[in-house]
Amino acid sequence: MSQLTSPPNPEAFYAEVWKIARQIPRGKIASYGQIAKLLPPPDDVDADTYLEFGALWVSGAIAASPNDVPWQRVVNSKGEISEPDGVAARRQRLLLQDEGVSFNPRGRIDFKKFGWNGMLK
């Protein structure tokens, strides 16, 4: 299973990712891996495989998210916008800055200051 590019049932997995992403408060961020850890492995996926691919699958879900999902609040584990160049990256940065999130000179967000605690409603 080392070449899984998407979860076995993408629609169901994506819906769960979007449900969590909608709970990230304005002015806070979460990482792809953090969201993956909040979800159980999909059926027929062992824990090791999920550990390897979960964050990637969350990234795919965020990239495909509907308009009501605050996709801009999900970044990589370094606190960076995953695709640092391009229109989408500039838009993500502006949306986060509009929410009061700041970036350091290296383009990173401080998880200690802006990280979401992951408490689900």
Secondary structure as UniProt FT lines:
FT   TURN            2..3
FT   HELIX           10..21
FT   TURN            22..23
FT   TURN            26..27
FT   STRAND          29..31
FT   HELIX           32..37
FT   TURN            43..44
FT   HELIX           47..63
FT   TURN            67..68
FT   HELIX           71..73
FT   STRAND          74..75
FT   TURN            77..78
FT   HELIX           87..98
FT   TURN            99..100
FT   TURN            105..106
FT   HELIX           111..114
//
